[in-house]
Each structure stands twice: as structure tokens, then as C-alpha cells.
Amino acid sequence: MRKIRGFKLKLRVKEIQRRAKKARLDLGALGLGTEPQLQGWLDKLSTAAAPAVLYDSFPAEETGGLSPMPGLACSLAVATLGPDFDVLADRIAAQRPDELPLFEVAAQAALEEAARFVLTLVEDEAAEERCGLSPIQYLESREQQSAILAKLEGHKIGVALGENGLRPIRSTAFSASWLLKSRSRAKA
């Protein structure tokens, strides 16, 4: 099992603007209509985040149904933005509730960025074995989350299973299967 803490998350202004527009959020009404204003707000979020990931790869038969599709192996991962990020969410909810939907958009983008970070590392490992990765599968059922936390020892990065899912709230669990790449035939 590999554990990485404190890596840098890049919350991109254009990506957050795109997601905010899709969610029908008015950034101008929040005082975040310009790129520098939004970047300053995102920088504050980034400093509150304490990203951490746990991941490992296992033979397919050892993953207990957590793999998204049959393959040679399966990589399992847990990512979190840390407990301070949840504290910041509570503070925003109490002091500036109109910013909370944008906060959730940014938190989701940050979790997806953490997942991409892990997948690039796993992809390099899989490539050494002449494998590619399946699409990512987020593990959302209580049984799946419990199984992955037990297998990866989620407590090592402070992630546990609460009544309503993973704790801290801004955490995620996911898997990707290793699929053997077909060899291309040389042309005669």
C-alpha cells in the first residue's frame, strides 16, 4: 500500500467557472466574477485542503468484487481533502451560505483531481506490465466503502466509514481494472 500526503491540488479557474455555469451558479453575485477574484477564493480553499491518498494494486481475484471489470489486476484507492476542509465547509455554511454551492463544486473538482493524480501513478505501473486501465469506478455503497477501507487501512490517512458514508465528508473511494493491451501485429 502506498500513502501520499500533502500533494498540491490545482484548482483551475476555467474548470471551476465551467462547472459553476453548468450548476447555474452566478459567480458575479458572489463577488467572484473575475478570474483574479475566483483565483483568490480558490487559493484559500487549497490552503485549507490537506489532500492524502492511499492506493495499491491487487490480483483481480483478491479485490472481492471491487474491480469495475474483469482484468489481470485491480487498483484500489481512497482520497481525501482532510478534516479541515469539512470544518471550512461548516464555516462557509454559517457565515456565507450563498457560497456553499460553489464550495461543493470546487470540492468535487478537487477530489477528481486527486483521483487523476493517483491514476497517473497507477497507469505507469500498469504500463510496465503491458496493461491499460479501465474507466474509473467510484465505490459508493456502504459495503464497497467498508471493504476498501479495510483493505487499504483507511485510518492511515484519517478516513473512516460514518453513518452517512466516508468521513471526512470530502473523501472518495474508487477502483480501476488492469486490462491487458493487445499486441499489434506487424505488417508484412
N, C-alpha and C positions, 0 to 999 in steps of 0.2 A: 504494500500500500504506500502511496506517495501522498505527502501533505505539503501544500504550498500556502503560505500565509502572506498577506500584505503586498500582493502584486498590484500593479497600477491598472485601474479600470479607466478606459477612455470613454467618457460620455460625450458623444459627438453632438454638437449643437444642431446640425442639419437633421440628424436622425431623430432627435427629440422634437424638433419642430414638425417633422413629418408625422411622427406618432401623435403629437398633440393635435394636429389638424385632423387626423383620422378619428381621434377621440372627440372631436368637436370642442376643443378647449381654446378659449380666447386668451392667447398669451399677452396681448396688449392690455386687456382688462386686468391682468395680474401684475402689470408693470414689467413684463419680461418680453416685450415685443421686439426689441432689437437683439442682435446676436451678442453684443457685449453684456447686456443685462442678463440674458439667459445663460451665457457662459459663466458669469459670476455666481449665479444661483447654482448651476451645476457643479462648479468648483467647491462650493460649500457642502454639497451632497457628497462629493468624492472624498472630502476630508473626514466626513462622519463615517464613511464606509470602512470596514475592516474586512476586506474580502479574503476568503480562505476556501480552499478546495481539498477534497480527499478523492483519490481515484486509484483504481487498479484494474488489471485485466485478468480474466479467469478463463479456463477452458469452458466452452459453451455448456457442457453438462453440469458444471458447478454453480451456475447462476440461478438455478431454481426458478426458471420461468421469467426472469427479469430482462432477458435479451429480447430485442424487438423482432428479430427474425433468426432462423437457423443460420449458423455460421461456424467458423473454426473456434472463435473465442468471443468474449463479450467484455467490454469495458464498462465499469460502473463508476459513477461519480456523484458526489454531493458538493454543492457550492452554497456559500452563504455570504451575505453582506455584513453580518455581525449583529450583535445585540444593540450596539449604539445606533444603528440605522433604524431599528424599531423604536428606540427612545426618541430619535429625531422625528419620526412619523407621528408619535404621540404629541410631541411639542407643536408640530405644524398643525395637527388636528385641533389643538386647544387654542393656539394663537392666531393662525392664519388658515382656517379651514378651507377657504377658496383655493388654496394651493395644493391641497391634498390629492385631487385627481392627477395633477401634473407630477406630483411626487411619486405616485403609483406607476405612472407611465415611465418615469426615469428609473425607478427601482426595477421594473420588468426589463428595461433595456440593459441595466447593469447586470442582472442575473444572466441574461442571454449572452452578454459579453464575457462573463466568467465561464459560461458553458463553452463558448467558442475557444477561449484560451485553453481549456482542458482538451477539447477535441483536436486542436492543432498538435498538442503534445502526444496524444494517443495516435493520431494519424501518422506521425513519424515512426512510432513503434510498429504500427500495423504495416507500414510500407516496407520495413525491414523484413517482414515475413511474407512479402508479396501479397498483401491484403489491402483492401479498401474498407471504409467504414459505411455502415448502413446509415440511413437518416436517424437522427437522434430521437429517442423516445423518452418523454418526461414521465416519471413514475409518480402517479398522483393518488393511487389507492393506499389506504392505511396499511394493508398487508405488504404491498411493494415497498413502501417507505420504511416500514419496520424491518423488513428483510435486508434492505440495502444499508440501513444504519447499523444493523448488527454485523453485517459482512465487512463493512469499511470502518467500523468503530467510530461512528459519527461524533461521539463525545470528544474526540481528539481536536475537533475544531468548534466544539460547543454546540453542535446540532443534535437535537433530541426530538422525539415524537411527543407532541402535546395532544390535547383533546381535539383540536381543530386542524391538526396537521403538523408540519415541521415547525420547530421553534429554533432560532428566531424565525419570525414570520417570513422575512425576505430571504428564504433559502429554497433550494430546489434539489431534486434528485433525478438523475437521468442515466440512460444506458445507450450503447451503440454496439452493434454486432460487427465482428471482423469477417469480411467476405473475401474469399479467395478471388484474386483477379485472374481473368482468363488470359492465357498466353496468346499473343497474336502470332499468327502463322506467317512465316517469311514467304515472300512472293518468289516464285521460281524464275 
